[in-house]
Amino acid sequence: MADETLDASGLNCPLPILKTKKALSKMDAGKILDVISTDAGSVKDIEAFCNQTGNKLISTVEDGGKYVFTIERV
Amino acid sequence: MSDNNKMTIIATKGTFDWAFPPFIIASTGVAMDKEVTIFFTFYGLNLLLKDTSKLKVTPLGNPGMPMKMPFGPKWLQNIDFGPKIPTILWNIPGAESLVTWLMKKTMAKHGVAKLEDLRSMCQEFDVKFIACEMTVELFGYNKEDFIDGIEFAGAATYFEEASSGNHHLYM
């Protein structure tokens, strides 16, 4: 179960990434963030973001054009 | 954060459409743990004005620009009017404002951030904004015309900023 949820539905690049960054920066290490996005580009971008920043992408779930990314703050 | 994690951007374009790439790349850069500096020179200074309403986009001399309606029935939205409308019509007074308005509508529909929001997000993320002092004077601007929190400096300062970075873009 996520500690925080960020709904970035309807937002386009780069907003889901910027909002994810802001949300994570307010959280403590080890906490879990769920990011909801409707931007198909965020599948690759969230992965790249996590690779670059060291945060851990636990899972990506797609459901009818809606993506849920579960990220652990490091 | 190591020094070679720095990125610099030279922003030189002052139209509404070209205002987006520097702010998108800069804000994303900070989100990706880069330290970012943007050096605004020549027409790029427009991007730092308090009043961004003078920023317009025009199809004149811009044949790559798709011209699609942001509203109306699907078949209408699929038509690219760009190649269909004679260029001479874009000389009509008000054409620029109309096209800019349509582009803003299209962006809002696609969930693209507003220019001012992207810019203030960059500032919130500590992107360093440097306005080229020489072009500020050249174009007769006053420092009060620009938003707060920016520096005024010259090319040498850009080089000093860039020397510690490994990622430099000219836009």
gemmi code that builds the backbone of each chain (N, CA, C; Angstrom):
import gemmi

chains = {
    "A": [
        ("MET", (0.839, -1.211, 0.000), (0.000, 0.000, 0.000), (0.869, 1.255, 0.000)),
        ("ALA", (0.541, 2.167, -0.899), (1.359, 3.382, -1.039), (1.153, 4.334, 0.140)),
        ("ASP", (2.205, 5.042, 0.473), (2.108, 6.063, 1.520), (1.482, 7.337, 0.975)),
        ("GLU", (1.786, 7.606, -0.306), (1.251, 8.809, -0.955), (0.799, 8.437, -2.361)),
        ("THR", (-0.190, 9.166, -2.875), (-0.625, 8.960, -4.258), (-0.626, 10.303, -4.979)),
        ("LEU", (-0.060, 10.307, -6.180), (-0.031, 11.513, -6.999), (-0.848, 11.240, -8.256)),
        ("ASP", (-1.904, 12.029, -8.448), (-2.706, 11.852, -9.652), (-2.278, 12.868, -10.710)),
        ("ALA", (-1.573, 12.391, -11.715), (-1.101, 13.270, -12.799), (-1.906, 13.020, -14.071)),
        ("SER", (-3.120, 12.529, -13.918), (-3.972, 12.241, -15.080), (-4.220, 13.511, -15.895)),
        ("GLY", (-4.167, 13.370, -17.212), (-4.460, 14.503, -18.095), (-3.267, 15.405, -18.324)),
        ("LEU", (-2.198, 15.218, -17.577), (-1.017, 16.074, -17.729), (-0.046, 15.458, -18.721)),
        ("ASN", (0.623, 16.328, -19.449), (1.554, 15.872, -20.477), (2.993, 16.203, -20.092)),
        ("CYS", (3.913, 15.594, -20.808), (5.354, 15.780, -20.587), (5.699, 17.265, -20.505)),
        ("PRO", (6.495, 17.737, -19.557), (7.208, 16.952, -18.543), (6.511, 16.967, -17.179)),
        ("LEU", (5.244, 17.386, -17.138), (4.586, 17.594, -15.843), (4.536, 16.364, -14.940)),
        ("PRO", (4.236, 15.141, -15.481), (4.218, 13.989, -14.561), (5.571, 13.791, -13.845)),
        ("ILE", (6.665, 14.037, -14.573), (8.000, 13.890, -13.969), (8.242, 14.984, -12.925)),
        ("LEU", (7.895, 16.215, -13.280), (8.138, 17.328, -12.356), (7.332, 17.148, -11.073)),
        ("LYS", (6.088, 16.709, -11.226), (5.245, 16.518, -10.043), (5.707, 15.319, -9.217)),
        ("THR", (6.203, 14.290, -9.908), (6.750, 13.130, -9.196), (7.963, 13.550, -8.360)),
        ("LYS", (8.828, 14.338, -8.983), (10.019, 14.827, -8.292), (9.629, 15.618, -7.039)),
        ("LYS", (8.634, 16.499, -7.207), (8.206, 17.327, -6.073), (7.619, 16.470, -4.958)),
        ("ALA", (6.794, 15.505, -5.363), (6.143, 14.642, -4.361), (7.190, 13.837, -3.598)),
        ("LEU", (8.167, 13.272, -4.336), (9.196, 12.446, -3.681), (10.059, 13.279, -2.740)),
        ("SER", (10.314, 14.526, -3.135), (11.206, 15.348, -2.314), (10.578, 15.682, -0.961)),
        ("LYS", (9.259, 15.562, -0.877), (8.583, 15.835, 0.405), (8.462, 14.576, 1.262)),
        ("MET", (8.874, 13.436, 0.710), (8.699, 12.164, 1.425), (9.999, 11.680, 2.062)),
        ("ASP", (9.874, 10.833, 3.058), (11.060, 10.249, 3.701), (11.522, 9.022, 2.917)),
        ("ALA", (12.792, 8.707, 3.065), (13.349, 7.523, 2.408), (12.584, 6.269, 2.839)),
        ("GLY", (12.381, 5.374, 1.868), (11.687, 4.122, 2.171), (10.179, 4.194, 1.982)),
        ("LYS", (9.663, 5.421, 1.841), (8.219, 5.567, 1.636), (7.866, 5.268, 0.175)),
        ("ILE", (6.604, 4.895, -0.012), (6.148, 4.463, -1.343), (5.190, 5.491, -1.949)),
        ("LEU", (5.461, 5.827, -3.206), (4.603, 6.769, -3.933), (3.960, 6.075, -5.126)),
        ("ASP", (2.655, 6.229, -5.253), (1.957, 5.779, -6.457), (1.722, 6.989, -7.352)),
        ("VAL", (2.122, 6.889, -8.608), (1.880, 7.972, -9.558), (0.899, 7.468, -10.609)),
        ("ILE", (-0.193, 8.197, -10.774), (-1.174, 7.834, -11.797), (-0.996, 8.789, -12.968)),
        ("SER", (-0.858, 8.230, -14.180), (-0.632, 9.070, -15.353), (-1.423, 8.536, -16.540)),
        ("THR", (-1.829, 9.452, -17.423), (-2.485, 9.034, -18.662), (-1.584, 9.323, -19.859)),
        ("ASP", (-0.377, 9.793, -19.583), (0.588, 10.121, -20.632), (1.404, 8.871, -20.959)),
        ("ALA", (1.214, 8.345, -22.177), (1.899, 7.101, -22.561), (3.417, 7.274, -22.523)),
        ("GLY", (3.883, 8.500, -22.771), (5.318, 8.772, -22.745), (5.923, 8.598, -21.365)),
        ("SER", (5.096, 8.646, -20.337), (5.640, 8.563, -18.976), (6.112, 7.151, -18.629)),
        ("VAL", (5.728, 6.142, -19.440), (6.205, 4.779, -19.165), (7.733, 4.742, -19.268)),
        ("LYS", (8.250, 5.259, -20.365), (9.708, 5.315, -20.540), (10.320, 6.378, -19.625)),
        ("ASP", (9.609, 7.502, -19.502), (10.189, 8.630, -18.755), (10.309, 8.349, -17.259)),
        ("ILE", (9.314, 7.717, -16.674), (9.388, 7.416, -15.235), (10.522, 6.428, -14.980)),
        ("GLU", (10.677, 5.473, -15.916), (11.765, 4.504, -15.785), (13.121, 5.226, -15.853)),
        ("ALA", (13.250, 6.121, -16.830), (14.499, 6.887, -16.974), (14.741, 7.758, -15.742)),
        ("PHE", (13.670, 8.357, -15.260), (13.774, 9.211, -14.071), (14.284, 8.409, -12.876)),
        ("CYS", (13.721, 7.227, -12.682), (14.125, 6.391, -11.552), (15.574, 5.911, -11.718)),
        ("ASN", (15.943, 5.512, -12.942), (17.328, 5.091, -13.189), (18.304, 6.212, -12.864)),
        ("GLN", (17.931, 7.409, -13.259), (18.845, 8.549, -13.101), (18.937, 9.026, -11.659)),
        ("THR", (17.803, 9.021, -10.954), (17.783, 9.608, -9.610), (17.988, 8.559, -8.520)),
        ("GLY", (18.011, 7.277, -8.906), (18.259, 6.224, -7.929), (17.019, 5.769, -7.173)),
        ("ASN", (15.879, 6.430, -7.429), (14.646, 5.954, -6.786), (14.251, 4.629, -7.431)),
        ("LYS", (13.511, 3.815, -6.649), (13.257, 2.456, -7.118), (11.852, 2.322, -7.701)),
        ("LEU", (11.813, 1.932, -8.986), (10.514, 1.695, -9.624), (10.099, 0.264, -9.303)),
        ("ILE", (9.104, 0.128, -8.440), (8.707, -1.206, -7.982), (7.808, -1.885, -9.007)),
        ("SER", (6.860, -1.123, -9.564), (5.994, -1.736, -10.567), (5.342, -0.692, -11.464)),
        ("THR", (4.967, -1.136, -12.657), (4.202, -0.319, -13.596), (2.979, -1.135, -13.999)),
        ("VAL", (1.806, -0.572, -13.774), (0.584, -1.289, -14.129), (-0.212, -0.452, -15.115)),
        ("GLU", (-0.593, -1.059, -16.235), (-1.393, -0.335, -17.213), (-2.816, -0.864, -17.209)),
        ("ASP", (-3.756, 0.062, -17.202), (-5.148, -0.358, -17.230), (-5.928, 0.611, -18.110)),
        ("GLY", (-6.149, 0.206, -19.341), (-6.957, 0.991, -20.278), (-6.503, 2.432, -20.437)),
        ("GLY", (-5.231, 2.628, -20.776), (-4.730, 3.983, -21.012), (-4.348, 4.728, -19.746)),
        ("LYS", (-4.483, 4.063, -18.613), (-4.112, 4.673, -17.336), (-2.936, 3.881, -16.772)),
        ("TYR", (-1.919, 4.589, -16.326), (-0.720, 3.919, -15.818), (-0.558, 4.227, -14.342)),
        ("VAL", (-0.206, 3.197, -13.594), (0.111, 3.417, -12.179), (1.546, 2.961, -11.934)),
        ("PHE", (2.376, 3.911, -11.519), (3.782, 3.628, -11.225), (3.955, 3.623, -9.711)),
        ("THR", (4.533, 2.567, -9.203), (4.809, 2.509, -7.773), (6.314, 2.703, -7.567)),
        ("ILE", (6.641, 3.757, -6.843), (8.046, 4.154, -6.694), (8.417, 4.205, -5.216)),
        ("GLU", (9.583, 3.634, -4.904), (10.084, 3.739, -3.534), (11.122, 4.851, -3.468)),
        ("ARG", (10.914, 5.765, -2.550), (11.844, 6.884, -2.360), (13.119, 6.364, -1.713)),
        ("VAL", (14.263, 6.731, -2.287), (15.521, 6.312, -1.647), (16.140, 7.478, -0.883)),
    ],
    "B": [
        ("MET", (26.356, 16.940, -4.895), (26.207, 16.892, -6.357), (27.547, 17.255, -7.021)),
        ("SER", (28.027, 16.396, -7.871), (29.336, 16.662, -8.487), (29.198, 17.767, -9.535)),
        ("ASP", (30.308, 18.437, -9.794), (30.301, 19.569, -10.697), (29.943, 19.193, -12.129)),
        ("ASN", (30.388, 17.983, -12.546), (30.115, 17.644, -13.939), (28.667, 17.217, -14.150)),
        ("ASN", (27.851, 17.445, -13.137), (26.431, 17.139, -13.253), (25.643, 18.357, -13.721)),
        ("LYS", (26.358, 19.356, -14.189), (25.709, 20.606, -14.541), (25.351, 20.662, -16.019)),
        ("MET", (24.236, 21.309, -16.301), (23.806, 21.508, -17.688), (23.614, 22.998, -17.923)),
        ("THR", (23.991, 23.479, -19.095), (23.676, 24.860, -19.448), (22.892, 24.882, -20.756)),
        ("ILE", (22.034, 25.893, -20.863), (21.247, 26.089, -22.080), (21.408, 27.548, -22.498)),
        ("ILE", (21.634, 27.783, -23.780), (21.602, 29.151, -24.306), (20.270, 29.283, -25.037)),
        ("ALA", (19.401, 30.163, -24.536), (18.066, 30.337, -25.122), (18.061, 31.601, -25.974)),
        ("THR", (17.807, 31.438, -27.259), (17.937, 32.573, -28.185), (16.643, 32.935, -28.923)),
        ("LYS", (15.607, 32.118, -28.765), (14.386, 32.357, -29.540), (13.326, 33.039, -28.670)),
        ("GLY", (12.591, 33.961, -29.280), (11.634, 34.728, -28.489), (10.194, 34.590, -28.922)),
        ("THR", (9.874, 33.494, -29.631), (8.474, 33.301, -30.006), (7.796, 32.366, -29.005)),
        ("PHE", (6.462, 32.378, -29.001), (5.702, 31.607, -28.019), (6.051, 30.124, -28.073)),
        ("ASP", (6.134, 29.570, -29.282), (6.405, 28.132, -29.415), (7.801, 27.767, -28.895)),
        ("TRP", (8.802, 28.571, -29.284), (10.177, 28.256, -28.899), (10.489, 28.645, -27.457)),
        ("ALA", (9.524, 29.204, -26.762), (9.739, 29.509, -25.343), (9.683, 28.222, -24.520)),
        ("PHE", (9.034, 27.209, -25.044), (8.821, 25.992, -24.253), (10.061, 25.109, -24.086)),
        ("PRO", (10.790, 24.788, -25.184), (11.898, 23.829, -25.021), (12.903, 24.169, -23.914)),
        ("PRO", (13.380, 25.420, -23.791), (14.354, 25.665, -22.719), (13.781, 25.369, -21.327)),
        ("PHE", (12.525, 25.780, -21.083), (11.942, 25.577, -19.753), (11.604, 24.095, -19.505)),
        ("ILE", (11.194, 23.385, -20.544), (10.896, 21.955, -20.383), (12.167, 21.176, -20.069)),
        ("ILE", (13.210, 21.424, -20.858), (14.461, 20.690, -20.658), (15.113, 21.086, -19.323)),
        ("ALA", (15.053, 22.366, -18.989), (15.682, 22.816, -17.739), (14.988, 22.226, -16.515)),
        ("SER", (13.649, 22.300, -16.485), (12.933, 21.789, -15.309), (13.101, 20.274, -15.199)),
        ("THR", (13.064, 19.582, -16.338), (13.260, 18.132, -16.304), (14.686, 17.803, -15.876)),
        ("GLY", (15.632, 18.605, -16.336), (17.029, 18.403, -15.944), (17.199, 18.429, -14.441)),
        ("VAL", (16.575, 19.404, -13.786), (16.680, 19.478, -12.329), (15.996, 18.269, -11.694)),
        ("ALA", (14.848, 17.877, -12.251), (14.156, 16.690, -11.723), (15.047, 15.459, -11.839)),
        ("MET", (15.921, 15.439, -12.849), (16.849, 14.317, -13.052), (18.166, 14.551, -12.312)),
        ("ASP", (18.129, 15.444, -11.321), (19.290, 15.719, -10.456), (20.430, 16.470, -11.123)),
        ("LYS", (20.126, 17.184, -12.200), (21.141, 18.056, -12.807), (21.055, 19.436, -12.150)),
        ("GLU", (22.140, 20.161, -12.239), (22.131, 21.559, -11.837), (22.068, 22.335, -13.148)),
        ("VAL", (21.117, 23.254, -13.289), (20.876, 23.844, -14.611), (20.973, 25.376, -14.600)),
        ("THR", (21.627, 25.888, -15.622), (21.698, 27.334, -15.841), (21.203, 27.631, -17.248)),
        ("ILE", (20.333, 28.629, -17.376), (19.917, 29.075, -18.721), (20.432, 30.492, -18.938)),
        ("PHE", (21.110, 30.690, -20.058), (21.601, 32.004, -20.450), (20.688, 32.508, -21.561)),
        ("PHE", (19.959, 33.588, -21.285), (18.983, 34.116, -22.249), (19.608, 35.279, -23.003)),
        ("THR", (19.668, 35.177, -24.312), (20.288, 36.250, -25.075), (19.465, 36.568, -26.329)),
        ("PHE", (19.675, 37.726, -26.858), (18.899, 38.217, -27.997), (17.394, 37.996, -27.766)),
        ("TYR", (16.692, 37.374, -28.702), (15.227, 37.298, -28.581), (14.802, 36.398, -27.415)),
        ("GLY", (15.733, 35.578, -26.956), (15.451, 34.730, -25.796), (15.122, 35.530, -24.543)),
        ("LEU", (15.528, 36.802, -24.526), (15.202, 37.660, -23.377), (13.695, 37.763, -23.169)),
        ("ASN", (12.932, 37.653, -24.251), (11.465, 37.706, -24.142), (10.933, 36.717, -23.116)),
        ("LEU", (11.634, 35.597, -22.979), (11.164, 34.522, -22.100), (11.231, 34.915, -20.629)),
        ("LEU", (11.959, 35.992, -20.339), (12.103, 36.431, -18.951), (11.233, 37.639, -18.621)),
        ("LEU", (10.480, 38.123, -19.606), (9.653, 39.303, -19.359), (8.536, 38.984, -18.368)),
        ("LYS", (8.204, 39.995, -17.541), (7.065, 39.812, -16.622), (5.803, 39.573, -17.439)),
        ("ASP", (5.665, 40.350, -18.504), (4.486, 40.244, -19.358), (4.838, 39.423, -20.593)),
        ("THR", (4.373, 38.178, -20.616), (4.712, 37.304, -21.743), (3.650, 37.357, -22.843)),
        ("SER", (2.718, 38.326, -22.722), (1.627, 38.365, -23.706), (2.135, 38.766, -25.091)),
        ("LYS", (3.341, 39.352, -25.158), (3.860, 39.710, -26.491), (4.433, 38.507, -27.230)),
        ("LEU", (4.567, 37.394, -26.547), (5.089, 36.195, -27.208), (4.021, 35.589, -28.099)),
        ("LYS", (4.344, 35.502, -29.381), (3.380, 34.991, -30.353), (4.029, 33.902, -31.201)),
        ("VAL", (3.197, 33.115, -31.848), (3.701, 32.139, -32.807), (3.093, 32.497, -34.164)),
        ("THR", (3.858, 32.310, -35.219), (3.339, 32.654, -36.541), (3.671, 31.563, -37.558)),
        ("PRO", (2.743, 31.280, -38.466), (3.031, 30.329, -39.553), (3.881, 30.983, -40.646)),
        ("LEU", (4.088, 32.306, -40.574), (4.891, 33.005, -41.593), (6.335, 32.545, -41.522)),
        ("GLY", (6.856, 32.066, -42.650), (8.232, 31.592, -42.666), (8.431, 30.396, -41.765)),
        ("ASN", (7.362, 29.655, -41.511), (7.399, 28.543, -40.561), (6.653, 27.352, -41.162)),
        ("PRO", (7.121, 26.871, -42.343), (6.345, 25.869, -43.083), (6.239, 24.520, -42.381)),
        ("GLY", (7.070, 24.298, -41.355), (6.996, 23.025, -40.639), (5.868, 22.968, -39.636)),
        ("MET", (5.180, 24.088, -39.441), (4.185, 24.153, -38.373), (2.844, 23.536, -38.792)),
        ("PRO", (2.404, 22.479, -38.115), (1.078, 21.920, -38.423), (0.000, 22.902, -37.981)),
        ("MET", (-1.058, 22.989, -38.724), (-2.154, 23.910, -38.391), (-3.431, 23.103, -38.265)),
        ("LYS", (-3.693, 22.625, -37.049), (-4.894, 21.817, -36.844), (-5.805, 22.471, -35.823)),
        ("MET", (-7.090, 22.289, -36.035), (-8.069, 22.887, -35.131), (-8.096, 22.113, -33.811)),
        ("PRO", (-8.081, 22.838, -32.665), (-8.127, 22.159, -31.375), (-9.542, 21.747, -30.964)),
        ("PHE", (-10.542, 22.141, -31.766), (-11.928, 21.768, -31.425), (-12.693, 21.470, -32.711)),
        ("GLY", (-13.926, 21.072, -32.551), (-14.735, 20.738, -33.723), (-14.780, 19.235, -33.920)),
        ("PRO", (-15.518, 18.797, -34.957), (-15.621, 17.352, -35.203), (-14.267, 16.740, -35.574)),
        ("LYS", (-14.150, 15.448, -35.330), (-12.872, 14.735, -35.523), (-12.293, 14.931, -36.923)),
        ("TRP", (-13.147, 14.830, -37.946), (-12.643, 14.957, -39.325), (-12.018, 16.330, -39.548)),
        ("LEU", (-12.589, 17.344, -38.917), (-12.062, 18.705, -39.066), (-10.720, 18.838, -38.339)),
        ("GLN", (-10.655, 18.238, -37.138), (-9.419, 18.319, -36.352), (-8.252, 17.596, -37.021)),
        ("ASN", (-8.587, 16.637, -37.912), (-7.527, 15.874, -38.572), (-6.909, 16.603, -39.765)),
        ("ILE", (-7.568, 17.670, -40.208), (-7.050, 18.378, -41.393), (-5.880, 19.281, -40.999)),
        ("ASP", (-4.780, 19.165, -41.745), (-3.663, 20.085, -41.545), (-3.826, 21.242, -42.519)),
        ("PHE", (-4.233, 22.397, -41.981), (-4.486, 23.563, -42.833), (-3.195, 24.259, -43.266)),
        ("GLY", (-2.082, 23.885, -42.626), (-0.801, 24.536, -42.918), (-0.504, 24.664, -44.401)),
        ("PRO", (-0.442, 23.525, -45.113), (-0.111, 23.607, -46.541), (-1.271, 24.120, -47.401)),
        ("LYS", (-2.478, 24.215, -46.842), (-3.659, 24.571, -47.639), (-3.900, 26.086, -47.680)),
        ("ILE", (-3.412, 26.790, -46.659), (-3.686, 28.229, -46.599), (-2.517, 28.997, -47.195)),
        ("PRO", (-2.783, 29.873, -48.177), (-1.688, 30.636, -48.796), (-0.979, 31.498, -47.749)),
        ("THR", (0.341, 31.475, -47.811), (1.158, 32.191, -46.832), (0.787, 33.664, -46.727)),
        ("ILE", (0.380, 34.232, -47.846), (0.085, 35.677, -47.872), (-1.005, 36.045, -46.856)),
        ("LEU", (-1.894, 35.106, -46.553), (-2.987, 35.397, -45.618), (-2.477, 35.644, -44.191)),
        ("TRP", (-1.296, 35.105, -43.881), (-0.770, 35.291, -42.517), (-0.258, 36.707, -42.295)),
        ("ASN", (-0.293, 37.519, -43.358), (0.076, 38.930, -43.200), (-1.079, 39.775, -42.680)),
        ("ILE", (-2.262, 39.207, -42.664), (-3.436, 39.953, -42.219), (-3.280, 40.313, -40.732)),
        ("PRO", (-3.549, 41.578, -40.371), (-3.446, 41.955, -38.951), (-4.317, 41.037, -38.091)),
        ("GLY", (-3.785, 40.603, -36.995), (-4.542, 39.747, -36.090), (-4.292, 38.263, -36.309)),
        ("ALA", (-3.660, 37.920, -37.447), (-3.435, 36.500, -37.746), (-2.543, 35.845, -36.685)),
        ("GLU", (-1.507, 36.561, -36.275), (-0.594, 36.018, -35.258), (-1.313, 35.747, -33.949)),
        ("SER", (-2.154, 36.703, -33.555), (-2.877, 36.541, -32.291), (-3.827, 35.353, -32.367)),
        ("LEU", (-4.483, 35.213, -33.533), (-5.415, 34.098, -33.716), (-4.683, 32.764, -33.626)),
        ("VAL", (-3.556, 32.661, -34.326), (-2.791, 31.411, -34.350), (-2.239, 31.098, -32.946)),
        ("THR", (-1.788, 32.136, -32.248), (-1.264, 31.945, -30.889), (-2.370, 31.447, -29.968)),
        ("TRP", (-3.551, 32.032, -30.123), (-4.691, 31.617, -29.310), (-5.038, 30.145, -29.571)),
        ("LEU", (-5.003, 29.770, -30.866), (-5.307, 28.378, -31.219), (-4.254, 27.429, -30.641)),
        ("MET", (-2.993, 27.854, -30.666), (-1.952, 26.985, -30.125), (-2.111, 26.827, -28.609)),
        ("LYS", (-2.486, 27.912, -27.931), (-2.709, 27.830, -26.481), (-3.861, 26.869, -26.169)),
        ("LYS", (-4.919, 26.959, -26.983), (-6.078, 26.047, -26.812), (-5.630, 24.594, -26.984)),
        ("THR", (-4.836, 24.350, -28.044), (-4.366, 22.995, -28.328), (-3.530, 22.470, -27.170)),
        ("MET", (-2.654, 23.319, -26.652), (-1.792, 22.903, -25.550), (-2.608, 22.571, -24.308)),
        ("ALA", (-3.592, 23.429, -24.010), (-4.425, 23.196, -22.821), (-5.164, 21.866, -22.956)),
        ("LYS", (-5.639, 21.592, -24.173), (-6.373, 20.358, -24.428), (-5.490, 19.128, -24.199)),
        ("HIS", (-4.203, 19.262, -24.504), (-3.282, 18.141, -24.362), (-2.582, 18.104, -23.004)),
        ("GLY", (-3.001, 18.960, -22.100), (-2.410, 18.927, -20.753), (-0.968, 19.391, -20.707)),
        ("VAL", (-0.584, 20.255, -21.671), (0.770, 20.833, -21.650), (0.759, 22.003, -20.662)),
        ("ALA", (1.839, 22.112, -19.902), (1.903, 23.168, -18.884), (1.866, 24.545, -19.527)),
        ("LYS", (1.323, 25.527, -18.783), (1.359, 26.914, -19.248), (2.786, 27.426, -19.128)),
        ("LEU", (3.130, 28.338, -20.011), (4.486, 28.887, -20.043), (4.917, 29.458, -18.684)),
        ("GLU", (4.059, 30.280, -18.099), (4.413, 30.903, -16.813), (4.586, 29.854, -15.725)),
        ("ASP", (3.777, 28.794, -15.793), (3.877, 27.735, -14.779), (5.198, 26.983, -14.907)),
        ("LEU", (5.587, 26.694, -16.152), (6.868, 26.005, -16.378), (8.021, 26.871, -15.894)),
        ("ARG", (7.913, 28.156, -16.193), (8.965, 29.085, -15.808), (9.072, 29.184, -14.286)),
        ("SER", (7.924, 29.302, -13.607), (8.013, 29.416, -12.154), (8.434, 28.083, -11.520)),
        ("MET", (8.111, 26.971, -12.189), (8.578, 25.681, -11.685), (10.103, 25.592, -11.788)),
        ("CYS", (10.648, 26.130, -12.889), (12.114, 26.186, -13.035), (12.719, 26.979, -11.883)),
        ("GLN", (12.093, 28.097, -11.550), (12.644, 28.937, -10.475), (12.525, 28.245, -9.127)),
        ("GLU", (11.399, 27.560, -8.941), (11.191, 26.814, -7.707), (12.256, 25.713, -7.565)),
        ("PHE", (12.659, 25.135, -8.712), (13.677, 24.072, -8.731), (15.099, 24.639, -8.750)),
        ("ASP", (15.221, 25.965, -8.579), (16.545, 26.613, -8.541), (17.321, 26.548, -9.853)),
        ("VAL", (16.618, 26.567, -10.977), (17.318, 26.756, -12.252), (17.828, 28.194, -12.243)),
        ("LYS", (19.118, 28.373, -12.594), (19.673, 29.721, -12.594), (19.372, 30.394, -13.927)),
        ("PHE", (18.720, 31.581, -13.861), (18.408, 32.348, -15.064), (19.394, 33.506, -15.183)),
        ("ILE", (20.099, 33.572, -16.298), (20.996, 34.701, -16.541), (20.541, 35.424, -17.804)),
        ("ALA", (20.284, 36.726, -17.675), (19.917, 37.536, -18.836), (21.172, 38.206, -19.372)),
        ("CYS", (21.363, 38.138, -20.663), (22.534, 38.740, -21.312), (22.435, 40.264, -21.200)),
        ("GLU", (23.355, 40.835, -20.431), (23.331, 42.272, -20.147), (23.436, 43.112, -21.434)),
        ("MET", (24.294, 42.666, -22.344), (24.507, 43.430, -23.572), (23.222, 43.552, -24.383)),
        ("THR", (22.483, 42.422, -24.531), (21.262, 42.495, -25.349), (20.119, 43.189, -24.603)),
        ("VAL", (20.167, 43.177, -23.258), (19.174, 43.936, -22.495), (19.299, 45.412, -22.858)),
        ("GLU", (20.550, 45.882, -22.913), (20.793, 47.290, -23.265), (20.534, 47.537, -24.748)),
        ("LEU", (20.998, 46.604, -25.576), (20.847, 46.739, -27.026), (19.393, 46.931, -27.441)),
        ("PHE", (18.500, 46.152, -26.815), (17.087, 46.209, -27.191), (16.297, 47.221, -26.355)),
        ("GLY", (17.002, 47.969, -25.508), (16.344, 49.038, -24.766), (15.396, 48.562, -23.671)),
        ("TYR", (15.692, 47.423, -23.096), (14.867, 46.954, -21.979), (15.303, 47.621, -20.683)),
        ("ASN", (14.397, 47.671, -19.719), (14.744, 48.058, -18.351), (14.756, 46.794, -17.520)),
        ("LYS", (15.607, 46.780, -16.499), (15.682, 45.577, -15.668), (14.354, 45.277, -14.984)),
        ("GLU", (13.548, 46.331, -14.810), (12.227, 46.132, -14.166), (11.254, 45.404, -15.108)),
        ("ASP", (11.594, 45.300, -16.382), (10.707, 44.592, -17.319), (10.718, 43.085, -17.061)),
        ("PHE", (11.765, 42.632, -16.362), (11.967, 41.190, -16.214), (11.510, 40.681, -14.839)),
        ("ILE", (11.263, 39.395, -14.781), (10.841, 38.767, -13.523), (11.964, 38.855, -12.484)),
        ("ASP", (11.598, 38.678, -11.227), (12.586, 38.712, -10.143), (13.402, 37.421, -10.138)),
        ("GLY", (14.530, 37.496, -9.460), (15.330, 36.290, -9.247), (16.219, 35.918, -10.406)),
        ("ILE", (16.526, 36.890, -11.284), (17.436, 36.584, -12.388), (18.718, 37.403, -12.237)),
        ("GLU", (19.774, 36.922, -12.887), (21.046, 37.656, -12.870), (21.251, 38.312, -14.223)),
        ("PHE", (22.000, 39.387, -14.226), (22.366, 40.049, -15.476), (23.873, 39.931, -15.636)),
        ("ALA", (24.324, 39.346, -16.742), (25.757, 39.147, -16.932), (26.057, 38.911, -18.406)),
        ("GLY", (27.311, 38.672, -18.706), (27.718, 38.541, -20.107), (28.235, 37.168, -20.469)),
        ("ALA", (28.815, 37.095, -21.656), (29.256, 35.817, -22.217), (30.306, 35.126, -21.345)),
        ("ALA", (31.177, 35.933, -20.729), (32.226, 35.323, -19.902), (31.609, 34.567, -18.729)),
        ("THR", (30.526, 35.116, -18.183), (29.843, 34.439, -17.072), (29.245, 33.125, -17.549)),
        ("TYR", (28.721, 33.142, -18.789), (28.207, 31.887, -19.341), (29.326, 30.839, -19.373)),
        ("PHE", (30.506, 31.249, -19.821), (31.620, 30.295, -19.909), (32.006, 29.754, -18.542)),
        ("GLU", (31.977, 30.626, -17.557), (32.308, 30.181, -16.213), (31.292, 29.137, -15.741)),
        ("GLU", (30.008, 29.399, -16.025), (28.950, 28.448, -15.670), (29.161, 27.122, -16.409)),
        ("ALA", (29.499, 27.229, -17.691), (29.581, 26.043, -18.540), (30.810, 25.204, -18.252)),
        ("SER", (31.864, 25.838, -17.700), (33.135, 25.112, -17.551), (33.015, 23.923, -16.605)),
        ("SER", (32.079, 23.985, -15.673), (31.959, 22.888, -14.724), (30.894, 21.874, -15.151)),
        ("GLY", (30.341, 22.062, -16.342), (29.275, 21.154, -16.773), (29.699, 20.246, -17.912)),
        ("ASN", (28.821, 19.310, -18.266), (29.155, 18.383, -19.351), (27.997, 18.237, -20.337)),
        ("HIS", (27.069, 19.188, -20.305), (25.848, 19.030, -21.104), (25.388, 20.441, -21.469)),
        ("HIS", (25.575, 20.815, -22.736), (25.308, 22.202, -23.119), (24.456, 22.258, -24.379)),
        ("LEU", (23.388, 23.003, -24.313), (22.449, 23.053, -25.442), (22.231, 24.480, -25.913)),
        ("TYR", (22.112, 24.626, -27.213), (21.815, 25.925, -27.816), (20.417, 25.830, -28.397)),
        ("MET", (19.547, 26.697, -27.941), (18.167, 26.620, -28.416), (17.728, 27.963, -28.999)),
    ],
}
model = gemmi.Model(1)
for chain_id, residues in chains.items():
    chain = gemmi.Chain(chain_id)
    for i, (resn, *xyz) in enumerate(residues, 1):
        res = gemmi.Residue()
        res.name, res.seqid = resn, gemmi.SeqId(i, " ")
        for name, pos in zip(("N", "CA", "C"), xyz):
            atom = gemmi.Atom()
            atom.name, atom.element = name, gemmi.Element(name[0])
            atom.pos, atom.b_iso = gemmi.Position(*pos), 0.0
            res.add_atom(atom)
        chain.add_residue(res)
    model.add_chain(chain)
structure = gemmi.Structure()
structure.add_model(model)
structure.setup_entities()
